[in-house]
Structures are given as C-alpha cells and as structure tokens.
Amino acid sequence: MTHVLVSGASVAGPALAFWLRRYGFDVTVVERAPAPRPGGQGIDVRGAARAVLDRMGITEQVRAAHTGVKGIAYLDAAGRRTMELPAEMFGHSGGVIADIEILRGDLMRIIMDAADGVEYLFDDSVVALDQRPDGVDVTFERSAPRRFDLVVGADGVFSTTRRLAFDGAWRAVDSGYHRAVFTAEPAGGADTWGLDGWELLYPMPAGNGVGGRNVLLYPAHGGARGMVHFAGDPLEYDRRDVAGQKRLVAGVLAGEGWEVPRLLAVMERADDFYFDRHVRIEMPSWHRGRVALLGDACTAGSVGMGTSLALVGAYVLAGELARAGGDPAVAFPAYEALVRPYAAVNMKQLPGGARGFLPPSRFEIRARTAVMGALLRTPLASMMMGGIDKAVDQIALPDYAALAVGR
C-alpha cells in the first residue's frame, strides 16, 4: 500500500486525505497546530469546486453550515450604506460573495469527519526531507523519523515543504497589503453589530504610516468575524508574536471612527487572531521527485478562489495518483498539467489591483463607489469581478469514480 504524508490540515490537506483514502492509499497528515483550528475567515466555494463537494457527498452539510451572508454593503465615512451588492447579483459563483460561504474551520471539520482511517499528527511539523529512490525519509519536530512513499505539501503560503524540497525554485510576488482576521462576536450572539446578514465594508484613506485601509465585519452563524486590510510596504513582524501583531494593527487603525475603536477592543481579546502579508506564489514546477505541492503552497494569491483551487487540486492529485498506481513520475505531471491552467485563469487580480481594493484617498474611495454604482446599472456590471464567473468553471474534471476501492 502506498503511504502518503500530507503536511497541512487546513482545507487542501484533509481534502486530499479524503480522496486518497477512497482510492485505498495509507495517509498521514501532520499539522503544526495543536488541534483542528476552529473559526477562521469566511471562504467561498465556487465553480468546479462545487462539483468536487458533490462527488465527496458533503454538499448538504456544507450548505447547512453557510455563514448566512446576504451580501456586502459599502459604507461612507459616516458609516452610512452607499452601495449594496447582494450575494446573488453575479450568479452563484461570480460575486464578491459566493452563495456557498462557510467558515474555514467548519469546512475543515466536515471534510475530516467524512474520511475514515486518516492518521493525524497534530502539534508537530516536518523539519527535514531526504528523498531516496524508493521513498522519502522524513524527520519530524516531535515524532520519530519515518519513511513515506510520497510527500505532499498542503501547508500554505509559507510552506515548509516547499522550502525543504524545492531549493528556492519559487518566488513570492507581493500583493501590496497586509490582512488580519479574528472573531468579533461569538456564534449565537445577539447581532450587536447590526449586520442583519450583511457584510459591512468600511474604507479609510492612507494614514498612520500606511496606505489605504479597510475593515470588514461579516456575519457567521449569528456571530461576527472581523477583518482588517491595509496597503503599503511590507512591515517587519514576528509571526509567532500575536500580541505584537495586534499592536501593529491597532496602530494602523488608531484614531479612526465608525465602529473601529470597538473593533480594536474586541480584537485585543480575540484568541483566534491571524495576521499575514498577502502574496502570490509563482514557481516553474509544483513537483520534484516524490514531493508535490497543493493549494496555497503553490497557488496562493487568487482573489476569492483559494479554497476552490485547493478542493479541485486535491481531487485531481488524488485521482491521478490512483490512476497511476501511486507512481509520482506519472501522476504529478498529469496533476499539474490539468490544474495549472485552471489556477492561472483564477489567479488574475481584480481590476485596479491593491489600489482599487484599498484606495489611498477619500476622493478615490468616493470615485470607486460612484463607478461601481454606475456599472451596476449596465450590462458591464460583471467587469467589476474581473470575469471570475467564467474562470471558476474552466476545467473539465476527470471522472475517477471507477478507481475507488470496493467498487
């Protein structure tokens, strides 16, 4: 039996484990976090990824865990709504919000519960990989060393697997902004933010030493999540120092109005705070020998498609491994040939890039709202989303059903 090590237990890793188990592979997933991470940001499932959920048999569970978002409302400096974009405006997959939006932690839990026989090693990580002709010798931070037939890095934009196995054969292309996400109100709360099912986007011009900024509040199961984005040059920070990251974000938003002071107070108490720099990963190949990459480890940087790319990639990678009898020399190139073109069309940035997303002046903020409002009244409205409604389906998913064990 082919034994595969998957590094990373967000969405891509558990999804790959699900499919590999269906085809009879032996799977171990290693995750640095001490336990499955709850919460996380709201994520969309679009286009071909919906077909993957159907084939997994979990679509109803995913829809039942929908965050309940009706759409997104843009606010002015006084906190008044200037524009609303309902979730259904651009079809089920083409809008700012897809009609399947779920918290990352909820989707991870559903996928993990759907697969039997997966070994999970939490509170551990890979520290060394030594490729041999017949396997990969893996050294862990905590567990005893083991040999695996194959290793897949599904460990995100800061992938340790990529660093260990690809000798710098990639580059991180900066997207121009930082982001933070955290719980703003516990699930089942009293909607004290007054969201009523709507995401609220409050933009702010450049200030406090950074470029354009915004805060986003969005509903989740009766609670609320908060997000902060701000443009500018990359800032130095310790990825392990959460308190320091919170101070950094608080400084960026100091002195701002609307509900920002309250949001900062909530952020200070949040125990699930996450902060990073948004980048796009570019690399000439997603595989090397017996090691391959999946999800954000190789396709980070899309707009609203990260989870969908992870789900589609996991489905294809597992299917090609099953079709090739576990031979990486056959399966890995076939996986990349199918998924890379799909990733490429879905990694295009929205019109205007970071400046369009985070305008640096009040004039540009007002101009953006005016232009978007005008486009909404014309057949050109879909241009605001950069054609995402078409890109999300630009892959023909192979049918691997006959390869499942027990058929």
Secondary structure, 3 states (H helix, E strand, C coil): CCEEEEECCCCHHHHHHHHHHHCCCEEEEEECCCCCCCCCCEEECCCHHHHHHHHHCCHHHHHHCCCCCCEEEEECCCCCEEEEEECCCCHHHHCCCCCCEEEHHHHHHHHHHHCCCCEEEECCCEEEEEEECCEEEEEECCCCCEEECEEEECCCCCCHHHHHHCCCCCEEEEEEEEEEEEEEECCCCCCCCCCCCEEEEEEECCECCECCEEEEEEEECCEEEEEEEEECCCCCCCCCCHHHHHHHHHHHHCCCCCCHHHHHHHHHHCCCCEEEEEEEEECCCCEECCEEECCHHHHCCCCCCHHHHHHHHHHHHHHHHHHCCCCHHHHHHHHHHHHHHHHHHCCCCCCCHHHHHCCCCHHHHHHHHHHHHHHCCCCCHHHHHCCHHHHCCCCCCCCCHHHCCCC
